[in-house]
């Protein structure tokens, strides 16, 4: 049974006490606990759930060679506290410090910064709701040199918020809000980064049709779904605008272990196409039409047959089907606008196949494309599709403002 978490706020002295306790633990044990706690709490933050799964804790312990007694000091066992839920400020502070150290380690790795960027909204939620405070722990418990890569990620990652006040509140939560005079005099950021997932190379139209007709697309989709859900197969990456090139850095991982790392650069002068698209933009309209048509057809038929047979339950069923079709359409119109947020990006260099990136947040991607337009001063060359946004077409040059206006969807 999960015990109630103490409501006492975590303060600097609690984090300093946690650091003192952890320093008494052998380095190897401390490293194992850091990895287990970091992996599990990042998953909790990403899912935004109140408690962690004991099965996930067991899996991460087996992966990193830890157990319930790993890094135990005095009466505090971090792994056991993680499993049942931290109770008291000491346990919460220890787990917060371990999470902060794990975050700093990810930020210092080229292939780990993208993973951290993707999880920041969940970490914002965790910092705000508790019981852990990873940002406060990082500021209080990490040395300046260890904290620098983490601060860089927190500062450079865009904040998606409904208003400037909300964005300011999130940045204050992260502890990276600059002073007003510093913000006004600060030079533009040298690099703009967006976290994403690498889906692979773009297949030709003929190849896609062959895959659909032969069933290979279905088998491939099922295999990818099983790999993601069962074996945690992922290819997280970060696409960054650095100087005169787009840089894609990431890695492939299976069950939390890195299999391969990659670092690909696309010089702006050699980019033939950049295309942003929302998958299946006409799908809501198609579903709505099918629902309305099916409900009205079946409902009208039931009403006519019920009226002819003087069987009022059948008439009621028919009226329910008609009304249900309209209600489903209204719900679809009300809910789907709130489901926007992530799109795909296709990048192609001259003489090469296009690389497809998925799961990109719209706000951050638009910021990257706007910066790309401003830096290259070119207009879109790609053909637009419904729900898509294209940019960075190299051949035809225009002013950046005209290029941005021409690709606004």
C-alpha positions, 0 to 999 in steps of 0.5 A: 500500500502506498503511503501518503507523501509528506506535504513539506516543501523541499528546501536547499538544506534538504538537498545538501543533506541528500548530497552528504548522504549520497557521498557516503555511498560507493561510486558504483552503487551511486551510479546504478541508483542514479540510472535506475531512479533517473530512467523511472522518474523520467518515464513517470514525468513523460506519462504524468502519472502519480506513481511508478510501476513496480514492474518498470522499477524491476526492469530497470534494476535488472538492466543496470544491475541494481536491487532494493538495497543498492545505495542504501544509506542509514534508513534510506533505500532509494530503490525501495523508496522509488518502488513504494513512493517516497515518504518524508523530505529526506527520501524525496530529496535523495530521489530528486538529487539522483534525478537531477544528476541523471538529467545533467548526464543526459544533457552532457551527451549529444545523443541524450539532449534530445531525450531530455528536451522531449521530457521537459514538459513532463518535468515541468509538471513534476516540478510543479506538482511534486513530490520531487523537484528536479530543477531545484535539486539541480540548482542546489546540489550540482556543481556549476560545471556539472549543471552548465549543460543542463542549464543550456538545454533548459534555456534553449528549449522553447516553451509551449504555453498559451500566453506570455505570462504562462511561458514566463511562469514555466521559465521561472520554474526551470530557473532560467528566466533572464533579467529584463535588461539581459533579455533586451541586450542578449544576442540571438541564440546561435542554435535552435533545436527541436526534439524528434523521432527518426522514422527513416527514409522516404519511400517512392510512391511506387514503393509505398503502393507495392508495400500496401498491396503486398501487406508489407506495410501492415507487417512493418507497422505491426513490427514497429508497434511491438518494438516500441511498446514491448522492447522500447525501440526508439530513435530519438534525435535532435534537429538543430539549425547551426550556422549554415547547416541543419544538424541531426544528432541522435541514437537508436535504443532498444530496451534502454540500451544505445545500439547506434549513434548518428550525426548527420549534417544538411548544408543549407546550400544543398537542401532541396526540400523541407516539408512539414505535414500533418498526417492524414489531414482529411481523416477527421472530415472523412470520419465525420462524413461516414458517421453522418451518412451511416447514422442517417441511412440506418436510422432512416431505414429503422424509422420507416420499418418501425413506423410501417410495423407500428413497432415504436422501439425500432422507431426509437432506435432509428432516431437514436442512430440519426441523433448519434451520427450528429452527436459524433460529428459535433464531438469530433469537431470539438475534440480534434482541434485540441489534439493538434501539437505534433507533426512530421518533417521531411528533409531532402538534400540534392541528389539524396533521398528524403529523411522523415522525422516524426513527433515534432511539436508544432510550435518549436518546429515553426520557430525552427522553420522561421529561423531557417527562412530568415537565415537563408532568405529563400522561398519554399520550393516544395509543393504544398499539401493540405495541412502541410507547411513547406520551406527552405526551397533553395533555387528561388530567392526572396526576402525572408518576410515574403518567404515566411508569408508564402508558406503560412498555412 
